Amino acid sequence: QVQLVESGGGLVQAGDSLRLSCAASGLAFSSYNMGWFRQIPGKEREFVAGISWSGGTTRYADAVKGRFTITRDNAKNTVFLQMNNLKPEDTAVYYCAADYRSLATGFAPTRAGSYDYWGQGTQVTVSS
């Protein structure tokens, strides 16, 4: 079965960096767009970053542009989220997700409902 397993979360101070990883199995990884989302209790899951199946296009939420970078290694079935200059408002559970239905657009979708598979999430906590 399809599994997406996130890792790399933790407790850091404002201004620090973290690198999240998401290892995928059970799917043709290089045929999926990948996305990172985050969620805090009581709020909807929000788009953070997305990368197309080839890695050729990326997109970011305005709140993280210039600080976060999404990359992927199709040989290792892994997508990464490098997070620099972290802020307390970045505190959330971070999820990776895989999308197959939007391949023709050339972009990873920003809507959570467009994704087919999800990981279990990893907690990121940024203290001030």
C-alpha positions in Angstrom: 0.0 0.0 0.0 1.0 3.6 -0.4 3.0 5.1 2.5 4.3 8.6 3.0 6.4 9.0 6.1 7.5 12.4 7.2 10.5 13.0 9.5 12.7 15.9 10.6 10.3 17.9 12.8 11.3 19.1 16.2 11.5 22.0 18.6 13.7 24.9 17.5 14.1 28.6 18.3 13.1 31.5 16.1 15.6 32.0 13.3 16.7 28.4 13.2 16.4 26.0 10.3 14.9 22.5 9.9 14.8 20.1 7.0 11.8 17.9 6.7 11.8 14.7 4.6 9.0 12.6 3.2 9.8 9.1 2.1 7.3 7.5 -0.3 6.7 3.9 -1.0 4.0 1.8 -2.8 3.6 4.3 -5.6 5.4 5.5 -8.8 6.9 8.4 -7.0 8.2 10.2 -10.1 4.7 10.2 -11.6 3.3 12.3 -8.7 3.3 15.9 -7.8 4.2 16.4 -4.2 3.1 19.0 -1.7 3.7 20.1 1.9 0.9 21.3 4.0 0.6 22.4 7.6 -2.1 22.5 10.2 -2.7 23.8 13.7 -5.6 22.7 15.9 -8.9 24.2 15.0 -7.7 25.4 11.6 -7.9 24.0 8.1 -4.9 22.4 6.6 -3.0 25.0 4.6 -0.7 24.8 1.6 3.0 25.4 2.2 4.8 24.3 -0.9 4.5 22.1 -3.9 6.7 20.6 -6.6 5.8 19.0 -9.9 6.6 15.4 -10.7 9.8 16.3 -12.5 10.9 18.9 -10.1 10.6 21.5 -12.9 8.1 23.7 -11.2 7.6 24.8 -7.6 5.2 27.0 -5.8 5.0 28.4 -2.3 2.5 30.0 0.0 3.2 33.8 0.4 4.0 33.2 4.1 7.0 31.0 3.4 8.4 32.5 0.1 12.1 33.2 0.4 12.4 31.1 3.6 11.3 27.6 2.6 12.5 25.5 -0.3 10.9 22.3 -1.7 13.0 19.8 -3.6 12.7 16.1 -4.5 15.0 13.2 -5.3 13.1 10.8 -7.6 15.9 8.2 -7.3 15.3 8.0 -3.6 11.5 8.5 -3.6 11.8 11.4 -1.2 10.7 15.0 -1.1 12.2 17.6 1.2 11.2 20.9 2.7 14.1 23.1 3.8 12.9 25.6 6.3 15.1 28.6 7.1 14.6 31.6 9.4 11.7 29.8 11.2 9.2 31.9 13.0 6.8 31.1 15.9 3.9 31.3 13.4 5.4 28.3 11.5 4.5 26.1 14.4 2.2 23.3 13.1 2.0 19.7 12.1 3.5 19.4 8.7 2.1 16.8 6.2 3.4 15.7 2.8 1.0 14.7 0.2 1.0 13.1 -3.3 -1.1 14.1 -6.3 -1.7 12.2 -9.5 -4.8 13.9 -10.9 -3.2 17.3 -11.6 -0.1 16.1 -13.6 -1.4 17.7 -16.8 -1.3 21.1 -15.3 2.4 21.0 -14.7 2.0 22.3 -11.2 1.4 20.8 -7.8 -2.0 21.9 -6.6 -2.5 24.2 -3.7 -5.8 22.7 -2.6 -5.7 19.9 0.0 -8.6 18.1 -1.6 -6.7 17.6 -4.8 -4.2 15.2 -3.2 -4.6 11.5 -3.3 -2.3 10.3 -0.5 -1.2 11.8 2.8 1.5 11.1 5.4 0.9 11.0 9.2 2.5 14.4 9.8 5.5 15.7 11.8 5.4 18.3 14.5 7.4 21.5 14.1 7.5 23.9 17.1 9.2 27.2 16.9 9.8 29.1 20.2 10.3 32.8 20.4 
